[in-house]
Amino acid sequence: MAQHDIDATDIISRRSITSLISVHSAPVRDGLPDPPMKLGQDIIIEIPPTSAADDEAFVAALVEIINAAYTETEGDIFKPGYLRTSGQDIATLLRSSELAVASQHTSSGGRIPLGCISIQKLGETRAELGLFAVVAELRGNGLGRDLLEFAEQHCLSELGDSGAVVTQLNVLFPKHFEHPFKIRLQKWYMKLGYQIVRHRDFLLDYPQLAPLLTGPTEYRMLEKKLV
Ligand SMILES: CC(C)(COP(=O)(O)OP(=O)(O)OC[C@H]1O[C@@H](n2cnc3c(N)ncnc32)[C@H](O)[C@@H]1OP(=O)(O)O)[C@@H](O)C(=O)NCCC(=O)NCCS
């Protein structure tokens, strides 16, 4: 994949999340500031410059956020050993400008990632969102909603000329037990305008993951018409 650098002026959108002030009091992950975490106008959501793919610490921090988030919420769907993503996957997404990242910008020009969402075009009018995660310490403060909204606005600006734009995402559901987090997550997506359009056996698409599943699993595809 061709690599092309974008400078800071190419940042697509900046969002200040002023509600996130001193929300943090628990122990923090390596690489994040000591508590209390003062978050304010220096948090932005952006498609980082493609050169971020070569920043090993940035990529590793994103991998850790995603894998920790999915292990936490899907640790009962997958057996130990399953990891949602890798450094290679994240570097590829950053190189192709397919990952929106919420990060705290430091005075020295660094970025400390706090959450992300992938945005992959599937055609002229459709995009799939995924790898959606926020550091555990900040959840419930609206950062996830802001990331989702950013991704939708990005799709509208990239695909809007072609007519109605649709975003879709897949939510994994175990069939052998009730999963309160997934039920809450689905309700949240539906509150934000998503509708379930398909149930599909996860193993039809990912048979190689069968040994890692704790039981029968389906994913529900949700989609939202943006215009
Ligand atoms: C999904 C995710 C990115 C949302 O991030 P977030 O920063 O918590 O998002 P928000 O703060 O906008 O909150 C989302 C909703 O969850 C609710 N919520 C968040 N944390 C909660 C908690 N601990 N208990 C109950 N509700 C909670 C919020 O109240 C909000 O619902 P509301 O708008 O009805 O009030 C985050 O939960 C996450 O990282 N999950 C793990 C990975 C994952 O499941 N990804 C999605 C796969 S499809």
PDBQT file of the ligand as one rigid body, heavy atoms in Angstrom, charges set to zero:
ROOT
HETATM    1  C1  LIG A 301     -18.305   0.722  23.110  1.00  0.00    +0.000 C 
HETATM    2  C2  LIG A 301     -17.377   1.734  23.772  1.00  0.00    +0.000 C 
HETATM    3  C3  LIG A 301     -16.290   2.139  22.780  1.00  0.00    +0.000 C 
HETATM    4  C4  LIG A 301     -18.198   2.985  24.146  1.00  0.00    +0.000 C 
HETATM    5  O1  LIG A 301     -17.302   3.925  24.709  1.00  0.00    +0.000 OA
HETATM    6  P1  LIG A 301     -17.765   4.956  25.873  1.00  0.00    +0.000 P 
HETATM    7  O2  LIG A 301     -16.727   6.003  25.957  1.00  0.00    +0.000 OA
HETATM    8  O3  LIG A 301     -18.129   4.231  27.105  1.00  0.00    +0.000 OA
HETATM    9  O4  LIG A 301     -19.091   5.535  25.201  1.00  0.00    +0.000 OA
HETATM   10  P2  LIG A 301     -20.091   6.578  25.877  1.00  0.00    +0.000 P 
HETATM   11  O5  LIG A 301     -19.453   7.229  27.041  1.00  0.00    +0.000 OA
HETATM   12  O6  LIG A 301     -20.597   7.419  24.778  1.00  0.00    +0.000 OA
HETATM   13  O7  LIG A 301     -21.221   5.637  26.504  1.00  0.00    +0.000 OA
HETATM   14  C5  LIG A 301     -21.900   4.714  25.745  1.00  0.00    +0.000 C 
HETATM   15  C6  LIG A 301     -23.112   4.232  26.504  1.00  0.00    +0.000 C 
HETATM   16  O8  LIG A 301     -22.693   3.231  27.448  1.00  0.00    +0.000 OA
HETATM   17  C7  LIG A 301     -23.123   3.628  28.766  1.00  0.00    +0.000 C 
HETATM   18  N1  LIG A 301     -22.086   3.180  29.695  1.00  0.00    +0.000 N 
HETATM   19  C8  LIG A 301     -20.766   3.364  29.576  1.00  0.00    +0.000 A 
HETATM   20  N2  LIG A 301     -20.108   2.766  30.581  1.00  0.00    +0.000 NA
HETATM   21  C9  LIG A 301     -21.041   2.162  31.320  1.00  0.00    +0.000 A 
HETATM   22  C10 LIG A 301     -21.009   1.338  32.464  1.00  0.00    +0.000 A 
HETATM   23  N3  LIG A 301     -19.858   1.033  33.059  1.00  0.00    +0.000 N 
HETATM   24  N4  LIG A 301     -22.165   0.848  32.947  1.00  0.00    +0.000 NA
HETATM   25  C11 LIG A 301     -23.336   1.151  32.354  1.00  0.00    +0.000 A 
HETATM   26  N5  LIG A 301     -23.437   1.931  31.265  1.00  0.00    +0.000 NA
HETATM   27  C12 LIG A 301     -22.311   2.422  30.758  1.00  0.00    +0.000 A 
HETATM   28  C13 LIG A 301     -23.241   5.108  28.711  1.00  0.00    +0.000 C 
HETATM   29  O9  LIG A 301     -24.117   5.575  29.706  1.00  0.00    +0.000 OA
HETATM   30  C14 LIG A 301     -23.794   5.314  27.312  1.00  0.00    +0.000 C 
HETATM   31  O10 LIG A 301     -25.167   5.055  27.232  1.00  0.00    +0.000 OA
HETATM   32  P3  LIG A 301     -26.198   6.269  27.253  1.00  0.00    +0.000 P 
HETATM   33  O11 LIG A 301     -25.836   7.163  26.099  1.00  0.00    +0.000 OA
HETATM   34  O12 LIG A 301     -27.501   5.577  27.056  1.00  0.00    +0.000 OA
HETATM   35  O13 LIG A 301     -26.039   6.937  28.572  1.00  0.00    +0.000 OA
HETATM   36  C15 LIG A 301     -16.741   1.161  25.068  1.00  0.00    +0.000 C 
HETATM   37  O14 LIG A 301     -17.756   0.641  25.900  1.00  0.00    +0.000 OA
HETATM   38  C16 LIG A 301     -15.718   0.052  24.822  1.00  0.00    +0.000 C 
HETATM   39  O15 LIG A 301     -14.526   0.310  24.650  1.00  0.00    +0.000 OA
HETATM   40  N6  LIG A 301     -16.204  -1.208  24.835  1.00  0.00    +0.000 N 
HETATM   41  C17 LIG A 301     -15.326  -2.367  24.658  1.00  0.00    +0.000 C 
HETATM   42  C18 LIG A 301     -15.124  -2.714  23.196  1.00  0.00    +0.000 C 
HETATM   43  C19 LIG A 301     -16.445  -2.872  22.470  1.00  0.00    +0.000 C 
HETATM   44  O16 LIG A 301     -17.361  -3.505  22.969  1.00  0.00    +0.000 OA
HETATM   45  N7  LIG A 301     -16.525  -2.276  21.283  1.00  0.00    +0.000 N 
HETATM   46  C20 LIG A 301     -17.712  -2.319  20.449  1.00  0.00    +0.000 C 
HETATM   47  C21 LIG A 301     -17.790  -3.604  19.720  1.00  0.00    +0.000 C 
HETATM   48  S1  LIG A 301     -19.182  -3.605  18.593  1.00  0.00    +0.000 SA
ENDROOT
TORSDOF 0
